[in-house]
Amino acid sequence: MNNAPKLVYVIDDDEVFHFIVKKMFGLQGWDVAITSFLCAEEAIEELNAAPADLPKLILLDMNMQRMNGWDFIEAYRELSADLREQVPIIMCSSSMNISDMEKVRKTPELNAYITKPLDNSKLKLIESYL
């Protein structure tokens, strides 16, 4: 049985969000290891390198410099189908825009959409994927 912490990729260009996620996950007592990516390109490179440990979950920011969340999804589609089937993605954004939410709903790679800031109900949703 594998007792290693569950790996979570957090892809967001806001360092404060990374800090908050680590703090909130820690307060939940979850056995997770967070790998932070401040730019989506690095996360794609990491996934493309076929890491030994796939993340159990990806938290993806929608609005980032250079490569945004939608660009990440486009690049993610180029990765192996096996990898894509195993790794759920939750998009996080401060956007309450209905068209963004609709686009998320129509994007098969995205499992859920949560708005920032995180709260207990959003943490429960995240936990359901771990």
C-alpha positions as CSV (number, residue, x, y, z in Angstrom):
1,M,0.0,0.0,0.0
2,N,1.3,3.4,-0.9
3,N,1.4,5.8,2.1
4,A,3.0,8.6,0.2
5,P,1.1,12.0,0.4
6,K,-1.2,12.7,-2.4
7,L,0.4,15.0,-4.9
8,V,-1.5,18.2,-5.9
9,Y,-0.3,20.6,-8.6
10,V,-1.3,24.2,-8.0
11,I,-0.9,26.2,-11.1
12,D,-1.4,29.9,-10.4
13,D,0.7,33.0,-11.0
14,D,-0.3,34.4,-7.6
15,E,2.1,33.4,-4.9
16,V,-0.3,34.4,-2.2
17,F,-2.8,31.9,-3.5
18,H,-0.2,29.1,-3.2
19,F,0.5,30.1,0.4
20,I,-3.3,30.1,1.2
21,V,-3.8,26.7,-0.4
22,K,-0.9,25.2,1.5
23,K,-2.2,26.7,4.8
24,M,-5.8,25.6,4.2
25,F,-4.9,22.1,3.2
26,G,-2.6,21.8,6.2
27,L,-5.4,23.0,8.5
28,Q,-7.7,20.3,7.0
29,G,-5.0,17.7,8.0
30,W,-4.9,16.3,4.5
31,D,-1.9,14.1,3.6
32,V,-1.0,16.0,0.5
33,A,2.2,17.3,-1.1
34,I,1.7,20.5,-3.1
35,T,3.8,21.2,-6.1
36,S,3.5,24.9,-7.0
37,F,3.8,26.2,-10.5
38,L,3.7,30.0,-11.0
39,C,3.4,29.5,-14.8
40,A,1.4,26.9,-16.6
41,E,4.2,26.1,-19.1
42,E,6.3,24.6,-16.3
43,A,3.4,22.3,-15.3
44,I,2.9,21.1,-18.8
45,E,6.7,20.4,-19.1
46,E,6.6,18.5,-15.9
47,L,3.6,16.4,-17.0
48,N,5.1,15.9,-20.4
49,A,8.2,14.5,-18.8
50,A,6.0,11.6,-17.6
51,P,6.7,12.0,-13.9
52,A,6.8,8.8,-11.8
53,D,4.2,10.3,-9.5
54,L,1.2,11.8,-11.3
55,P,-0.7,14.4,-9.4
56,K,-3.9,13.2,-7.8
57,L,-5.4,16.6,-8.7
58,I,-4.6,19.9,-10.5
59,L,-5.9,23.2,-9.3
60,L,-5.6,25.5,-12.3
61,D,-6.0,29.3,-12.3
62,M,-8.0,30.7,-15.3
63,N,-6.3,34.1,-15.6
64,M,-2.5,34.0,-15.8
65,Q,0.2,35.8,-17.7
66,R,1.7,34.2,-20.8
67,M,-0.2,30.8,-20.7
68,N,-3.6,31.1,-19.1
69,G,-5.8,28.2,-17.9
70,W,-7.5,27.8,-21.3
71,D,-4.0,27.6,-23.0
72,F,-3.0,25.1,-20.4
73,I,-6.0,22.9,-21.4
74,E,-5.1,23.1,-25.1
75,A,-1.5,21.9,-24.3
76,Y,-2.9,19.3,-21.8
77,R,-4.9,17.8,-24.6
78,E,-1.6,16.9,-26.3
79,L,-0.5,14.8,-23.4
80,S,-1.1,11.0,-23.2
81,A,-4.7,10.0,-22.9
82,D,-3.8,7.7,-20.0
83,L,-2.4,10.6,-18.0
84,R,-5.4,12.8,-18.9
85,E,-7.9,10.2,-17.7
86,Q,-6.2,9.8,-14.3
87,V,-5.8,13.5,-13.3
88,P,-8.8,15.6,-12.5
89,I,-8.6,19.3,-12.9
90,I,-10.4,22.0,-10.9
91,M,-10.3,25.4,-12.4
92,C,-10.1,28.2,-9.8
93,S,-10.7,31.9,-10.6
94,S,-12.0,35.1,-9.0
95,S,-14.2,35.4,-12.1
96,M,-17.9,35.1,-11.5
97,N,-18.5,35.5,-15.3
98,I,-21.4,33.3,-16.5
99,S,-19.7,32.7,-19.8
100,D,-16.5,31.5,-18.1
101,M,-18.6,29.0,-16.0
102,E,-20.4,27.8,-19.1
103,K,-17.1,27.3,-20.9
104,V,-15.8,25.3,-18.0
105,R,-18.9,23.1,-18.1
106,K,-18.4,22.4,-21.8
107,T,-14.7,21.6,-21.3
108,P,-14.4,17.8,-20.7
109,E,-10.9,18.1,-19.1
110,L,-12.3,20.2,-16.3
111,N,-14.0,18.4,-13.5
112,A,-15.2,21.5,-11.5
113,Y,-15.0,25.3,-11.2
114,I,-14.5,27.1,-7.9
115,T,-14.2,30.8,-7.3
116,K,-11.7,32.4,-5.1
117,P,-11.3,32.8,-2.2
118,L,-11.4,29.3,-0.9
119,D,-13.9,28.4,1.9
120,N,-15.0,25.3,3.6
121,S,-17.6,24.2,1.0
122,K,-14.9,24.6,-1.8
123,L,-12.5,22.6,0.3
124,K,-15.1,19.8,0.6
125,L,-15.3,19.8,-3.2
126,I,-11.5,19.7,-3.6
127,E,-11.3,16.9,-1.0
128,S,-13.8,14.8,-3.0
129,Y,-11.2,14.5,-5.7
130,L,-8.3,13.5,-3.4
